Amino acid sequence: MNYFREQLMEIFELPPEVIIDAPLIMIAGKQNLHIENHKGISFYKDDLLKIRIREGFLVVQGNNLMIKEINRDYIQISGKMQGFFYEKL
């Protein structure tokens, strides 16, 4: 991250997802996942979901995974989540 963006974050007390387009990932229990600042879905099956983010992919493993809602800003996923990991480009 460049110096100017770091300074903006500090001065205005802004979260990184606003300044550097970092993904914001919220998990509610084992059944709901909300991701902001995504770049699209690259792979989808009911047991594996690969979501493009700024520096790679967020991979979600589980059962009965469903995309409840998707738009340019966020994705909402439901199902039994079993694991998450990042995959760099």
N, CA, C and O atoms as CSV, one atom per row, in Angstrom:
chain,resi,resn,atom,element,x,y,z
A,1,MET,N,N,0.859,-1.169,0.000
A,1,MET,CA,C,0.000,0.000,0.000
A,1,MET,C,C,0.903,1.229,0.000
A,1,MET,O,O,1.924,1.261,0.687
A,2,ASN,N,N,0.515,2.240,-0.779
A,2,ASN,CA,C,1.397,3.393,-0.867
A,2,ASN,C,C,1.219,4.339,0.323
A,2,ASN,O,O,0.229,4.271,1.051
A,3,TYR,N,N,2.186,5.202,0.494
A,3,TYR,CA,C,2.234,6.116,1.630
A,3,TYR,C,C,1.006,7.024,1.693
A,3,TYR,O,O,0.448,7.242,2.768
A,4,PHE,N,N,0.586,7.552,0.540
A,4,PHE,CA,C,-0.561,8.457,0.496
A,4,PHE,C,C,-1.823,7.781,1.034
A,4,PHE,O,O,-2.559,8.380,1.817
A,5,ARG,N,N,-2.069,6.568,0.628
A,5,ARG,CA,C,-3.259,5.840,1.095
A,5,ARG,C,C,-3.173,5.549,2.588
A,5,ARG,O,O,-4.173,5.637,3.301
A,6,GLU,N,N,-1.995,5.206,3.053
A,6,GLU,CA,C,-1.823,4.974,4.495
A,6,GLU,C,C,-2.138,6.233,5.287
A,6,GLU,O,O,-2.785,6.172,6.332
A,7,GLN,N,N,-1.680,7.365,4.789
A,7,GLN,CA,C,-1.949,8.637,5.461
A,7,GLN,C,C,-3.443,8.954,5.469
A,7,GLN,O,O,-3.970,9.406,6.485
A,8,LEU,N,N,-4.118,8.727,4.370
A,8,LEU,CA,C,-5.570,8.943,4.316
A,8,LEU,C,C,-6.297,8.089,5.348
A,8,LEU,O,O,-7.201,8.560,6.038
A,9,MET,N,N,-5.886,6.820,5.441
A,9,MET,CA,C,-6.512,5.929,6.415
A,9,MET,C,C,-6.329,6.450,7.824
A,9,MET,O,O,-7.272,6.430,8.615
A,10,GLU,N,N,-5.138,6.915,8.155
A,10,GLU,CA,C,-4.857,7.408,9.498
A,10,GLU,C,C,-5.578,8.718,9.788
A,10,GLU,O,O,-6.200,8.854,10.842
A,11,ILE,N,N,-5.510,9.674,8.887
A,11,ILE,CA,C,-6.099,10.990,9.116
A,11,ILE,C,C,-7.615,10.905,9.268
A,11,ILE,O,O,-8.187,11.475,10.198
A,12,PHE,N,N,-8.256,10.193,8.350
A,12,PHE,CA,C,-9.720,10.137,8.358
A,12,PHE,C,C,-10.277,8.911,9.074
A,12,PHE,O,O,-11.490,8.703,9.105
A,13,GLU,N,N,-9.391,8.102,9.649
A,13,GLU,CA,C,-9.780,6.894,10.375
A,13,GLU,C,C,-10.697,6.009,9.528
A,13,GLU,O,O,-11.747,5.554,9.984
A,14,LEU,N,N,-10.271,5.778,8.280
A,14,LEU,CA,C,-11.034,4.954,7.352
A,14,LEU,C,C,-10.560,3.509,7.387
A,14,LEU,O,O,-9.366,3.252,7.545
A,15,PRO,N,N,-11.479,2.568,7.240
A,15,PRO,CA,C,-11.065,1.160,7.211
A,15,PRO,C,C,-10.368,0.821,5.893
A,15,PRO,O,O,-10.627,1.468,4.878
A,16,PRO,N,N,-9.489,-0.179,5.893
A,16,PRO,CA,C,-8.733,-0.531,4.683
A,16,PRO,C,C,-9.613,-0.923,3.502
A,16,PRO,O,O,-9.236,-0.682,2.355
A,17,GLU,N,N,-10.779,-1.525,3.755
A,17,GLU,CA,C,-11.619,-1.939,2.630
A,17,GLU,C,C,-12.128,-0.755,1.810
A,17,GLU,O,O,-12.498,-0.915,0.646
A,18,VAL,N,N,-12.146,0.435,2.418
A,18,VAL,CA,C,-12.587,1.631,1.703
A,18,VAL,C,C,-11.459,2.190,0.842
A,18,VAL,O,O,-11.690,2.565,-0.307
A,19,ILE,N,N,-10.256,2.250,1.377
A,19,ILE,CA,C,-9.134,2.894,0.693
A,19,ILE,C,C,-8.445,1.967,-0.307
A,19,ILE,O,O,-8.151,2.392,-1.424
A,20,ILE,N,N,-8.186,0.738,0.056
A,20,ILE,CA,C,-7.377,-0.132,-0.812
A,20,ILE,C,C,-8.182,-1.244,-1.475
A,20,ILE,O,O,-7.601,-2.171,-2.040
A,21,ASP,N,N,-9.506,-1.167,-1.416
A,21,ASP,CA,C,-10.350,-2.153,-2.078
A,21,ASP,C,C,-10.132,-3.554,-1.515
A,21,ASP,O,O,-10.264,-4.543,-2.235
A,22,ALA,N,N,-9.802,-3.637,-0.239
A,22,ALA,CA,C,-9.612,-4.936,0.411
A,22,ALA,C,C,-10.974,-5.589,0.625
A,22,ALA,O,O,-11.962,-4.889,0.848
A,23,PRO,N,N,-11.044,-6.908,0.561
A,23,PRO,CA,C,-12.331,-7.558,0.793
A,23,PRO,C,C,-12.734,-7.455,2.265
A,23,PRO,O,O,-11.897,-7.541,3.164
A,24,LEU,N,N,-14.015,-7.273,2.483
A,24,LEU,CA,C,-14.583,-7.302,3.825
A,24,LEU,C,C,-15.370,-8.597,3.910
A,24,LEU,O,O,-16.325,-8.799,3.160
A,25,ILE,N,N,-14.971,-9.476,4.822
A,25,ILE,CA,C,-15.582,-10.797,4.927
A,25,ILE,C,C,-16.248,-10.913,6.288
A,25,ILE,O,O,-15.599,-10.769,7.324
A,26,MET,N,N,-17.567,-11.178,6.273
A,26,MET,CA,C,-18.319,-11.324,7.523
A,26,MET,C,C,-18.946,-12.712,7.553
A,26,MET,O,O,-19.604,-13.135,6.603
A,27,ILE,N,N,-18.729,-13.404,8.656
A,27,ILE,CA,C,-19.268,-14.746,8.829
A,27,ILE,C,C,-20.265,-14.711,9.976
A,27,ILE,O,O,-19.957,-14.221,11.063
A,28,ALA,N,N,-21.460,-15.232,9.729
A,28,ALA,CA,C,-22.488,-15.319,10.780
A,28,ALA,C,C,-22.757,-16.799,11.030
A,28,ALA,O,O,-23.436,-17.463,10.247
A,29,GLY,N,N,-22.219,-17.294,12.121
A,29,GLY,CA,C,-22.371,-18.711,12.429
A,29,GLY,C,C,-21.653,-19.583,11.412
A,29,GLY,O,O,-20.620,-19.194,10.866
A,30,LYS,N,N,-22.205,-20.762,11.161
A,30,LYS,CA,C,-21.612,-21.681,10.185
A,30,LYS,C,C,-22.386,-21.672,8.874
A,30,LYS,O,O,-22.077,-22.452,7.973
A,31,GLN,N,N,-23.393,-20.800,8.750
A,31,GLN,CA,C,-24.288,-20.909,7.613
A,31,GLN,C,C,-24.393,-19.679,6.723
A,31,GLN,O,O,-25.015,-19.757,5.664
A,32,ASN,N,N,-23.815,-18.555,7.104
A,32,ASN,CA,C,-23.946,-17.343,6.296
A,32,ASN,C,C,-22.608,-16.630,6.136
A,32,ASN,O,O,-21.841,-16.478,7.088
A,33,LEU,N,N,-22.353,-16.200,4.907
A,33,LEU,CA,C,-21.111,-15.512,4.579
A,33,LEU,C,C,-21.449,-14.313,3.705
A,33,LEU,O,O,-22.221,-14.426,2.753
A,34,HIS,N,N,-20.871,-13.169,4.033
A,34,HIS,CA,C,-21.102,-11.924,3.295
A,34,HIS,C,C,-19.730,-11.365,2.914
A,34,HIS,O,O,-18.881,-11.155,3.780
A,35,ILE,N,N,-19.515,-11.127,1.621
A,35,ILE,CA,C,-18.221,-10.639,1.136
A,35,ILE,C,C,-18.437,-9.366,0.335
A,35,ILE,O,O,-19.214,-9.346,-0.619
A,36,GLU,N,N,-17.746,-8.307,0.728
A,36,GLU,CA,C,-17.783,-7.052,-0.015
A,36,GLU,C,C,-16.456,-6.868,-0.743
A,36,GLU,O,O,-15.437,-7.431,-0.343
A,37,ASN,N,N,-16.474,-6.085,-1.804
A,37,ASN,CA,C,-15.293,-5.792,-2.631
A,37,ASN,C,C,-14.755,-7.034,-3.337
A,37,ASN,O,O,-13.543,-7.248,-3.388
A,38,HIS,N,N,-15.636,-7.833,-3.870
A,38,HIS,CA,C,-15.222,-9.002,-4.650
A,38,HIS,C,C,-15.024,-8.602,-6.107
A,38,HIS,O,O,-15.429,-7.519,-6.528
A,39,LYS,N,N,-14.406,-9.479,-6.855
A,39,LYS,CA,C,-14.158,-9.246,-8.285
A,39,LYS,C,C,-14.857,-10.286,-9.152
A,39,LYS,O,O,-14.585,-10.377,-10.349
A,40,GLY,N,N,-15.753,-11.069,-8.561
A,40,GLY,CA,C,-16.500,-12.072,-9.319
A,40,GLY,C,C,-16.246,-13.480,-8.812
A,40,GLY,O,O,-15.403,-13.708,-7.945
A,41,ILE,N,N,-16.985,-14.405,-9.364
A,41,ILE,CA,C,-16.869,-15.819,-8.998
A,41,ILE,C,C,-16.136,-16.547,-10.117
A,41,ILE,O,O,-16.498,-16.423,-11.287
A,42,SER,N,N,-15.111,-17.303,-9.758
A,42,SER,CA,C,-14.365,-18.031,-10.785
A,42,SER,C,C,-14.718,-19.519,-10.816
A,42,SER,O,O,-14.483,-20.187,-11.823
A,43,PHE,N,N,-15.283,-20.048,-9.716
A,43,PHE,CA,C,-15.673,-21.457,-9.691
A,43,PHE,C,C,-16.800,-21.624,-8.689
A,43,PHE,O,O,-16.773,-21.038,-7.607
A,44,TYR,N,N,-17.798,-22.432,-9.057
A,44,TYR,CA,C,-18.920,-22.642,-8.144
A,44,TYR,C,C,-19.475,-24.056,-8.269
A,44,TYR,O,O,-19.890,-24.484,-9.346
A,45,LYS,N,N,-19.474,-24.765,-7.156
A,45,LYS,CA,C,-20.162,-26.040,-6.987
A,45,LYS,C,C,-20.791,-25.989,-5.605
A,45,LYS,O,O,-20.495,-25.087,-4.821
A,46,ASP,N,N,-21.650,-26.939,-5.302
A,46,ASP,CA,C,-22.319,-26.885,-3.997
A,46,ASP,C,C,-21.395,-27.208,-2.821
A,46,ASP,O,O,-21.793,-27.049,-1.667
A,47,ASP,N,N,-20.156,-27.663,-3.098
A,47,ASP,CA,C,-19.220,-27.935,-2.007
A,47,ASP,C,C,-17.938,-27.090,-2.068
A,47,ASP,O,O,-17.083,-27.198,-1.189
A,48,LEU,N,N,-17.807,-26.247,-3.110
A,48,LEU,CA,C,-16.606,-25.411,-3.257
A,48,LEU,C,C,-16.955,-24.149,-4.044
A,48,LEU,O,O,-17.609,-24.200,-5.085
A,49,LEU,N,N,-16.507,-23.041,-3.523
A,49,LEU,CA,C,-16.766,-21.748,-4.150
A,49,LEU,C,C,-15.463,-20.968,-4.171
A,49,LEU,O,O,-14.799,-20.841,-3.142
A,50,LYS,N,N,-15.091,-20.445,-5.333
A,50,LYS,CA,C,-13.843,-19.700,-5.485
A,50,LYS,C,C,-14.213,-18.277,-5.923
A,50,LYS,O,O,-14.734,-18.065,-7.018
A,51,ILE,N,N,-13.935,-17.319,-5.052
A,51,ILE,CA,C,-14.318,-15.929,-5.273
A,51,ILE,C,C,-13.072,-15.093,-5.499
A,51,ILE,O,O,-12.132,-15.132,-4.704
A,52,ARG,N,N,-13.071,-14.347,-6.576
A,52,ARG,CA,C,-11.919,-13.492,-6.913
A,52,ARG,C,C,-11.933,-12.272,-6.012
A,52,ARG,O,O,-12.957,-11.605,-5.862
A,53,ILE,N,N,-10.783,-11.989,-5.413
A,53,ILE,CA,C,-10.590,-10.788,-4.606
A,53,ILE,C,C,-9.353,-10.056,-5.128
A,53,ILE,O,O,-8.723,-10.511,-6.082
A,54,ARG,N,N,-9.012,-8.966,-4.533
A,54,ARG,CA,C,-7.969,-8.081,-5.045
A,54,ARG,C,C,-6.648,-8.776,-5.361
A,54,ARG,O,O,-6.078,-8.536,-6.426
A,55,GLU,N,N,-6.155,-9.613,-4.488
A,55,GLU,CA,C,-4.836,-10.217,-4.677
A,55,GLU,C,C,-4.874,-11.724,-4.897
A,55,GLU,O,O,-3.863,-12.402,-4.713
A,56,GLY,N,N,-6.028,-12.252,-5.288
A,56,GLY,CA,C,-6.110,-13.685,-5.506
A,56,GLY,C,C,-7.535,-14.183,-5.409
A,56,GLY,O,O,-8.446,-13.651,-6.044
A,57,PHE,N,N,-7.715,-15.230,-4.591
A,57,PHE,CA,C,-9.018,-15.847,-4.454
A,57,PHE,C,C,-9.304,-16.164,-2.991
A,57,PHE,O,O,-8.396,-16.471,-2.217
A,58,LEU,N,N,-10.582,-16.084,-2.627
A,58,LEU,CA,C,-11.058,-16.614,-1.359
A,58,LEU,C,C,-11.762,-17.910,-1.722
A,58,LEU,O,O,-12.705,-17.904,-2.513
A,59,VAL,N,N,-11.312,-19.022,-1.151
A,59,VAL,CA,C,-11.895,-20.325,-1.437
A,59,VAL,C,C,-12.720,-20.754,-0.231
A,59,VAL,O,O,-12.230,-20.772,0.898
A,60,VAL,N,N,-13.976,-21.098,-0.485
A,60,VAL,CA,C,-14.904,-21.511,0.572
A,60,VAL,C,C,-15.236,-22.977,0.346
A,60,VAL,O,O,-15.633,-23.370,-0.751
A,61,GLN,N,N,-15.071,-23.787,1.394
A,61,GLN,CA,C,-15.412,-25.205,1.337
A,61,GLN,C,C,-16.600,-25.451,2.246
A,61,GLN,O,O,-16.713,-24.830,3.303
A,62,GLY,N,N,-17.485,-26.350,1.848
A,62,GLY,CA,C,-18.645,-26.652,2.681
A,62,GLY,C,C,-19.600,-27.598,1.996
A,62,GLY,O,O,-19.230,-28.302,1.055
A,63,ASN,N,N,-20.827,-27.613,2.469
A,63,ASN,CA,C,-21.896,-28.436,1.904
A,63,ASN,C,C,-23.101,-27.562,1.617
A,63,ASN,O,O,-23.394,-26.625,2.358
A,64,ASN,N,N,-23.794,-27.876,0.537
A,64,ASN,CA,C,-25.010,-27.140,0.148
A,64,ASN,C,C,-24.781,-25.638,0.044
A,64,ASN,O,O,-25.637,-24.851,0.447
A,65,LEU,N,N,-23.634,-25.235,-0.494
A,65,LEU,CA,C,-23.335,-23.814,-0.652
A,65,LEU,C,C,-24.235,-23.233,-1.746
A,65,LEU,O,O,-24.358,-23.797,-2.833
A,66,MET,N,N,-24.850,-22.112,-1.438
A,66,MET,CA,C,-25.724,-21.439,-2.391
A,66,MET,C,C,-25.426,-19.945,-2.397
A,66,MET,O,O,-25.168,-19.347,-1.352
A,67,ILE,N,N,-25.464,-19.364,-3.562
A,67,ILE,CA,C,-25.316,-17.916,-3.676
A,67,ILE,C,C,-26.705,-17.328,-3.495
A,67,ILE,O,O,-27.558,-17.445,-4.375
A,68,LYS,N,N,-26.927,-16.696,-2.349
A,68,LYS,CA,C,-28.240,-16.129,-2.049
A,68,LYS,C,C,-28.457,-14.819,-2.791
A,68,LYS,O,O,-29.552,-14.534,-3.278
A,69,GLU,N,N,-27.388,-14.024,-2.868
A,69,GLU,CA,C,-27.493,-12.737,-3.552
A,69,GLU,C,C,-26.106,-12.340,-4.046
A,69,GLU,O,O,-25.101,-12.582,-3.378
A,70,ILE,N,N,-26.069,-11.734,-5.212
A,70,ILE,CA,C,-24.805,-11.251,-5.746
A,70,ILE,C,C,-25.078,-9.980,-6.545
A,70,ILE,O,O,-26.045,-9.887,-7.300
A,71,ASN,N,N,-24.205,-9.022,-6.352
A,71,ASN,CA,C,-24.229,-7.820,-7.180
A,71,ASN,C,C,-22.809,-7.300,-7.286
A,71,ASN,O,O,-21.867,-7.959,-6.846
A,72,ARG,N,N,-22.655,-6.147,-7.856
A,72,ARG,CA,C,-21.325,-5.598,-8.081
A,72,ARG,C,C,-20.555,-5.343,-6.783
A,72,ARG,O,O,-19.324,-5.370,-6.778
A,73,ASP,N,N,-21.268,-5.097,-5.696
A,73,ASP,CA,C,-20.633,-4.727,-4.433
A,73,ASP,C,C,-20.416,-5.890,-3.469
A,73,ASP,O,O,-19.428,-5.907,-2.734
A,74,TYR,N,N,-21.325,-6.857,-3.465
A,74,TYR,CA,C,-21.184,-7.924,-2.472
A,74,TYR,C,C,-21.788,-9.241,-2.952
A,74,TYR,O,O,-22.542,-9.305,-3.923
A,75,ILE,N,N,-21.412,-10.291,-2.215
A,75,ILE,CA,C,-21.951,-11.638,-2.424
A,75,ILE,C,C,-22.432,-12.143,-1.075
A,75,ILE,O,O,-21.749,-11.978,-0.064
A,76,GLN,N,N,-23.592,-12.751,-1.060
A,76,GLN,CA,C,-24.094,-13.390,0.149
A,76,GLN,C,C,-24.249,-14.878,-0.140
A,76,GLN,O,O,-24.910,-15.272,-1.100
A,77,ILE,N,N,-23.626,-15.701,0.709
A,77,ILE,CA,C,-23.603,-17.153,0.515
A,77,ILE,C,C,-24.202,-17.825,1.737
A,77,ILE,O,O,-23.973,-17.388,2.865
A,78,SER,N,N,-24.969,-18.887,1.515
A,78,SER,CA,C,-25.481,-19.678,2.627
A,78,SER,C,C,-25.092,-21.134,2.408
A,78,SER,O,O,-24.727,-21.531,1.301
A,79,GLY,N,N,-25.171,-21.904,3.450
A,79,GLY,CA,C,-24.804,-23.316,3.409
A,79,GLY,C,C,-23.966,-23.650,4.622
A,79,GLY,O,O,-23.691,-22.783,5.452
A,80,LYS,N,N,-23.564,-24.888,4.728
A,80,LYS,CA,C,-22.747,-25.319,5.874
A,80,LYS,C,C,-21.272,-25.093,5.537
A,80,LYS,O,O,-20.662,-25.864,4.797
A,81,MET,N,N,-20.717,-24.018,6.099
A,81,MET,CA,C,-19.317,-23.673,5.837
A,81,MET,C,C,-18.407,-24.596,6.649
A,81,MET,O,O,-18.642,-24.828,7.835
A,82,GLN,N,N,-17.371,-25.115,5.998
A,82,GLN,CA,C,-16.426,-25.989,6.688
A,82,GLN,C,C,-15.021,-25.432,6.725
A,82,GLN,O,O,-14.238,-25.794,7.603
A,83,GLY,N,N,-14.678,-24.546,5.777
A,83,GLY,CA,C,-13.334,-23.993,5.771
A,83,GLY,C,C,-13.182,-22.889,4.746
A,83,GLY,O,O,-13.930,-22.794,3.773
A,84,PHE,N,N,-12.173,-22.050,5.004
A,84,PHE,CA,C,-11.868,-20.936,4.128
A,84,PHE,C,C,-10.348,-20.860,3.987
A,84,PHE,O,O,-9.621,-21.172,4.930
A,85,PHE,N,N,-9.879,-20.457,2.841
A,85,PHE,CA,C,-8.468,-20.147,2.703
A,85,PHE,C,C,-8.265,-19.190,1.537
A,85,PHE,O,O,-9.116,-19.071,0.656
A,86,TYR,N,N,-7.113,-18.504,1.548
A,86,TYR,CA,C,-6.748,-17.589,0.491
A,86,TYR,C,C,-5.821,-18.290,-0.485
A,86,TYR,O,O,-4.973,-19.093,-0.095
A,87,GLU,N,N,-5.997,-17.974,-1.760
A,87,GLU,CA,C,-5.120,-18.493,-2.806
A,87,GLU,C,C,-4.585,-17.289,-3.559
A,87,GLU,O,O,-5.352,-16.540,-4.165
A,88,LYS,N,N,-3.279,-17.098,-3.525
A,88,LYS,CA,C,-2.659,-15.957,-4.215
A,88,LYS,C,C,-2.597,-16.192,-5.711
A,88,LYS,O,O,-2.536,-17.335,-6.166
A,89,LEU,N,N,-2.611,-15.109,-6.475
A,89,LEU,CA,C,-2.470,-15.195,-7.929
A,89,LEU,C,C,-1.066,-15.610,-8.298
A,89,LEU,O,O,-0.751,-15.738,-9.481
